[in-house]
Amino acid sequence: MAKEINFDEITELPLNLFFRTEDQHFTPWLQENIDKLGSIIGIDIAEAETEVSIGSFRLDILAYESGTNRKIAIENQYGTTNHTHLGQLITYMAGLNAEVVVWIAENFNTEHITAINHLNQISNKDIAFFCIKPRLITIGDSKPAIEFVVIAKPDEWEKEIHGEINLSERALAYKDFWTKLKREYQQKIPSFNRKVSTRSYYGMTTGKAGLGFLWKFTNKGCFEIELWVNTTSQTRNQEIINKIKSNKDNIENNLDCPLFFYNDENYKHKSVNIRYKKPADILTTSEKGKEELINWGVQSMPRFQELLQPIIKEF
């Protein structure tokens, strides 16, 4: 006879029991714990800002994927979804040129789930729509816990198949190159497992919001390793760049190559780069040349990180 097992009951609680209001309590909490949402949707979220103006509307949270300029629009809603919020989401996406939209609500109407699924089906593989239900729960007499339940998301397999058909020659070449680089880099750093990109850049997080390390092909025919600096504070971005500049000679001596800075005062985004010695283009560089790029990129990235991480940690 099987041993009797007694399980405690799971009780779901309304969000406003612990987060009295959506805008003043839940949204600020989510901003501070944005990594919890990122782990559910499979995106490394680097930075999040609240109450972002788009015309006469205000988006709850605008976030960024770590190491890229990919924007993530997040709209929170207590209660059950409605057409007003669906329309706002589309407005936010267009106004911000966001590629990821996350609709968070306690309950979803069936027609809204159908609409989000349809948007995912007709969008290219870089666009993603999510419906997420936040559940505040207790188990027996336990303390409350919160979990995010995915109600709707892109069909990654379907998008991958359709995406392969529609990818340009350049995008396919990027994917092949980054796949090979990833394989080689994993020999050096086994824990590295970032999804391969079809874009001109490919990278990883730094452990600090708004900062990322990248390999990239530039539109000026160069292959570079980059520290991407794009926190929500332009002042902070400049301070990071200034600190790196103050250590420029020591860093260059250790890398045995010059540093290049992108530091336009009119733009919040900054970067510091090292550059491969030969010109590079994903379509015109020979296979032997690409092997050289991969070897340089795999060998140089850990050293680049090692020299810049101590500076990053100061911020």
C-alpha positions as CSV (number, residue, x, y, z in Angstrom):
1,M,0.0,0.0,0.0
2,A,1.4,3.4,-1.0
3,K,2.4,5.7,1.8
4,E,-0.1,8.5,2.3
5,I,1.2,11.9,1.4
6,N,-0.4,15.0,2.7
7,F,0.0,18.2,0.6
8,D,-0.8,21.7,1.7
9,E,-3.3,23.7,-0.2
10,I,-2.1,26.4,-2.7
11,T,-4.1,29.6,-2.2
12,E,-4.0,32.4,-4.8
13,L,-4.3,35.9,-3.4
14,P,-5.3,39.2,-5.1
15,L,-2.2,41.3,-6.0
16,N,-3.6,44.4,-4.2
17,L,-3.5,42.5,-0.9
18,F,0.3,43.1,-0.9
19,F,0.6,45.7,-3.8
20,R,-2.1,48.2,-3.0
21,T,-2.0,50.0,-6.3
22,E,-0.6,48.9,-9.7
23,D,1.2,52.2,-10.5
24,Q,2.7,53.1,-7.1
25,H,3.4,49.6,-5.6
26,F,3.4,46.7,-8.2
27,T,5.1,48.5,-11.0
28,P,8.0,49.9,-8.8
29,W,8.5,46.4,-7.3
30,L,8.6,44.8,-10.8
31,Q,11.2,47.4,-11.9
32,E,13.4,46.4,-9.0
33,N,12.9,42.7,-9.7
34,I,12.8,42.8,-13.5
35,D,15.2,39.9,-13.7
36,K,12.4,37.6,-12.4
37,L,10.3,38.5,-15.5
38,G,13.3,38.2,-17.8
39,S,14.0,34.7,-16.7
40,I,10.4,33.7,-17.5
41,I,10.4,35.2,-21.0
42,G,14.0,34.1,-21.8
43,I,15.5,37.6,-22.2
44,D,18.3,39.1,-20.2
45,I,16.8,42.4,-19.2
46,A,19.5,45.0,-18.4
47,E,17.7,48.1,-17.5
48,A,14.1,49.2,-16.8
49,E,12.6,52.6,-16.3
50,T,9.0,53.4,-15.3
51,E,6.2,55.8,-16.5
52,V,7.7,56.5,-19.9
53,S,5.8,59.1,-22.0
54,I,4.6,58.2,-25.5
55,G,2.5,61.1,-26.7
56,S,-0.4,61.5,-24.3
57,F,0.1,58.0,-22.9
58,R,2.5,56.6,-20.3
59,L,4.0,53.1,-20.6
60,D,4.4,51.4,-17.2
61,I,7.9,50.0,-17.9
62,L,10.4,50.4,-20.7
63,A,13.2,47.9,-20.5
64,Y,16.2,46.9,-22.7
65,E,17.8,43.6,-23.6
66,S,21.3,43.4,-22.2
67,G,24.0,44.1,-24.7
68,T,21.6,45.4,-27.4
69,N,19.3,48.3,-28.1
70,R,16.3,45.9,-28.2
71,K,13.4,47.6,-26.4
72,I,10.8,45.8,-24.3
73,A,7.5,47.5,-23.6
74,I,5.8,46.2,-20.4
75,E,2.2,47.2,-19.5
76,N,0.7,46.1,-16.1
77,Q,-3.0,45.8,-15.5
78,Y,-4.9,44.8,-12.4
79,G,-8.1,42.8,-13.0
80,T,-9.1,41.4,-16.4
81,T,-7.7,42.6,-19.7
82,N,-9.7,45.0,-21.9
83,H,-9.5,46.4,-25.4
84,T,-8.2,49.8,-24.1
85,H,-5.0,48.2,-22.9
86,L,-4.6,46.1,-26.0
87,G,-4.8,49.3,-28.1
88,Q,-2.3,51.1,-25.8
89,L,0.2,48.2,-26.2
90,I,0.2,48.6,-30.0
91,T,0.6,52.3,-29.6
92,Y,3.5,51.9,-27.2
93,M,5.2,49.4,-29.6
94,A,4.9,51.8,-32.5
95,G,5.9,54.9,-30.6
96,L,9.0,53.3,-29.1
97,N,9.9,51.0,-31.9
98,A,9.8,48.2,-29.3
99,E,10.4,44.6,-30.5
100,V,9.1,42.9,-27.4
101,V,5.7,43.6,-25.8
102,V,4.8,42.1,-22.4
103,W,1.2,42.4,-21.2
104,I,0.9,41.6,-17.5
105,A,-2.6,41.1,-16.0
106,E,-4.3,39.1,-13.3
107,N,-6.8,37.6,-15.8
108,F,-6.9,37.5,-19.6
109,N,-10.0,37.4,-21.8
110,T,-9.9,34.7,-24.4
111,E,-10.2,37.1,-27.3
112,H,-7.1,39.0,-26.1
113,I,-5.1,35.8,-25.9
114,T,-6.3,35.0,-29.4
115,A,-5.2,38.5,-30.6
116,I,-1.7,38.2,-29.0
117,N,-1.2,34.7,-30.5
118,H,-2.2,36.1,-33.9
119,L,0.2,39.0,-33.6
120,N,3.0,36.5,-32.8
121,Q,2.1,34.4,-35.9
122,I,2.2,37.2,-38.4
123,S,5.3,38.9,-36.9
124,N,8.9,38.2,-37.9
125,K,11.1,36.3,-35.5
126,D,12.6,39.5,-33.9
127,I,9.1,40.6,-32.7
128,A,7.6,38.9,-29.6
129,F,4.3,39.4,-27.7
130,F,3.8,37.9,-24.2
131,C,0.8,37.6,-21.9
132,I,1.9,37.0,-18.4
133,K,-0.2,36.3,-15.3
134,P,1.4,37.2,-11.9
135,R,0.2,34.8,-9.2
136,L,0.5,35.7,-5.6
137,I,0.3,32.5,-3.7
138,T,0.7,30.8,-0.3
139,I,1.1,27.1,0.5
140,G,-0.5,26.3,3.8
141,D,0.7,28.8,6.3
142,S,3.7,29.9,4.3
143,K,4.8,33.4,3.5
144,P,3.4,34.7,0.2
145,A,5.4,34.1,-3.0
146,I,4.9,35.5,-6.5
147,E,5.3,33.6,-9.7
148,F,4.8,34.6,-13.4
149,V,2.7,32.3,-15.5
150,V,3.1,32.5,-19.3
151,I,-0.4,32.6,-20.9
152,A,0.7,33.4,-24.5
153,K,4.1,33.6,-26.1
154,P,5.8,33.3,-29.5
155,D,6.1,29.8,-31.1
156,E,9.9,29.9,-31.3
157,W,10.0,26.8,-33.5
158,E,7.5,28.1,-36.0
159,K,9.2,31.5,-36.1
160,E,12.5,29.9,-36.6
161,I,11.2,28.0,-39.6
162,H,9.5,31.0,-41.1
163,G,12.5,33.2,-40.3
164,E,14.9,30.9,-42.1
165,I,12.9,31.3,-45.2
166,N,12.8,35.1,-45.0
167,L,16.3,35.8,-43.8
168,S,18.6,37.8,-46.1
169,E,21.9,36.4,-47.3
170,R,23.6,38.7,-44.8
171,A,21.5,37.6,-41.8
172,L,22.1,33.9,-42.7
173,A,25.9,34.6,-42.9
174,Y,25.8,36.3,-39.4
175,K,23.9,33.3,-38.0
176,D,26.5,30.9,-39.4
177,F,29.4,33.0,-38.1
178,W,28.0,33.5,-34.6
179,T,27.2,29.7,-34.4
180,K,30.8,28.9,-35.1
181,L,32.1,31.6,-32.7
182,K,29.7,30.3,-30.0
183,R,31.0,26.8,-30.4
184,E,34.6,27.9,-30.1
185,Y,33.9,30.2,-27.1
186,Q,32.2,27.4,-25.2
187,Q,35.4,25.5,-25.4
188,K,37.0,28.3,-23.4
189,I,33.9,29.4,-21.3
190,P,31.6,26.3,-21.1
191,S,28.9,28.2,-19.2
192,F,28.4,30.6,-22.2
193,N,25.0,29.7,-23.8
194,R,23.6,32.9,-25.5
195,K,21.1,32.3,-28.3
196,V,22.8,32.8,-31.7
197,S,22.0,36.1,-33.4
198,T,21.2,36.9,-37.0
199,R,22.3,40.5,-36.5
200,S,25.6,42.2,-36.9
201,Y,26.3,41.8,-33.1
202,Y,26.3,39.1,-30.5
203,G,27.1,39.3,-26.9
204,M,26.5,38.8,-23.2
205,T,25.6,40.5,-19.9
206,T,28.1,42.1,-17.5
207,G,26.1,41.6,-14.4
208,K,25.3,45.3,-14.3
209,A,22.1,46.8,-15.7
210,G,22.7,48.7,-19.0
211,L,26.1,47.3,-19.7
212,G,27.0,44.5,-22.1
213,F,30.0,42.9,-23.9
214,L,29.6,42.4,-27.7
215,W,31.3,41.1,-30.7
216,K,30.2,43.1,-33.7
217,F,30.7,43.9,-37.4
218,T,30.5,47.6,-38.0
219,N,29.1,49.4,-41.0
220,K,32.6,50.7,-41.6
221,G,34.0,47.3,-42.3
222,C,35.5,46.4,-38.9
223,F,35.2,43.5,-36.5
224,E,35.2,44.7,-32.9
225,I,34.8,43.7,-29.3
226,E,32.8,46.3,-27.4
227,L,31.7,47.3,-24.0
228,W,28.2,48.7,-24.6
229,V,27.2,51.4,-22.1
230,N,23.5,52.4,-22.0
231,T,22.2,52.8,-18.5
232,T,19.2,55.1,-17.9
233,S,21.5,57.9,-16.7
234,Q,23.5,59.7,-19.3
235,T,25.7,61.2,-16.5
236,R,26.4,57.7,-15.2
237,N,27.3,56.5,-18.8
238,Q,29.8,59.4,-19.1
239,E,31.3,58.6,-15.7
240,I,31.9,55.0,-16.8
241,I,33.6,56.1,-20.0
242,N,35.7,58.7,-18.2
243,K,36.9,56.1,-15.7
244,I,37.9,53.8,-18.5
245,K,39.7,56.7,-20.3
246,S,41.7,57.4,-17.1
247,N,42.9,53.8,-17.2
248,K,43.4,53.8,-21.0
249,D,47.2,53.4,-21.1
250,N,47.2,50.5,-18.7
251,I,44.4,48.7,-20.5
252,E,46.0,49.2,-24.0
253,N,49.4,47.9,-22.7
254,N,47.7,44.8,-21.4
255,L,45.7,44.2,-24.5
256,D,48.5,45.2,-26.8
257,C,46.0,47.2,-29.0
258,P,44.4,50.6,-28.9
259,L,41.0,51.4,-27.4
260,F,38.3,53.3,-29.5
261,F,35.6,55.3,-27.8
262,Y,32.1,56.2,-29.0
263,N,31.3,59.2,-26.8
264,D,28.9,61.6,-28.7
265,E,27.6,64.0,-26.1
266,N,24.3,64.2,-28.0
267,Y,23.6,60.5,-27.4
268,K,23.0,58.6,-24.1
269,H,24.6,55.4,-25.5
270,K,28.4,55.1,-25.2
271,S,30.9,52.4,-25.9
272,V,34.6,51.4,-25.8
273,N,36.0,49.0,-28.4
274,I,39.0,47.1,-29.6
275,R,39.3,46.3,-33.2
276,Y,40.7,43.5,-35.3
277,K,43.7,44.6,-37.4
278,K,42.2,43.7,-40.8
279,P,39.0,45.0,-42.5
280,A,36.1,42.6,-42.1
281,D,32.7,42.2,-43.8
282,I,30.4,39.2,-43.2
283,L,29.8,38.7,-46.9
284,T,33.2,39.5,-48.5
285,T,35.6,38.1,-45.9
286,S,37.0,34.7,-46.9
287,E,36.3,31.5,-44.8
288,K,40.0,31.6,-43.7
289,G,39.6,35.2,-42.8
290,K,36.4,34.4,-40.7
291,E,38.4,31.7,-38.9
292,E,40.9,34.4,-38.0
293,L,38.2,36.7,-36.7
294,I,36.7,33.9,-34.6
295,N,40.1,33.0,-33.1
296,W,40.8,36.7,-32.3
297,G,37.3,37.2,-30.8
298,V,37.5,34.1,-28.7
299,Q,41.0,34.8,-27.4
300,S,40.5,38.6,-26.8
301,M,37.0,38.7,-25.2
302,P,38.0,37.2,-21.8
303,R,41.0,39.5,-21.5
304,F,38.9,42.6,-22.5
305,Q,36.4,41.6,-19.8
306,E,39.0,40.9,-17.2
307,L,40.4,44.4,-17.6
308,L,37.1,46.3,-17.7
309,Q,35.1,44.4,-15.1
310,P,36.9,45.9,-12.1
311,I,36.0,49.4,-13.4
312,I,32.4,48.3,-14.1
313,K,32.0,47.0,-10.5
314,E,32.7,50.5,-9.2
315,F,29.4,51.6,-10.6
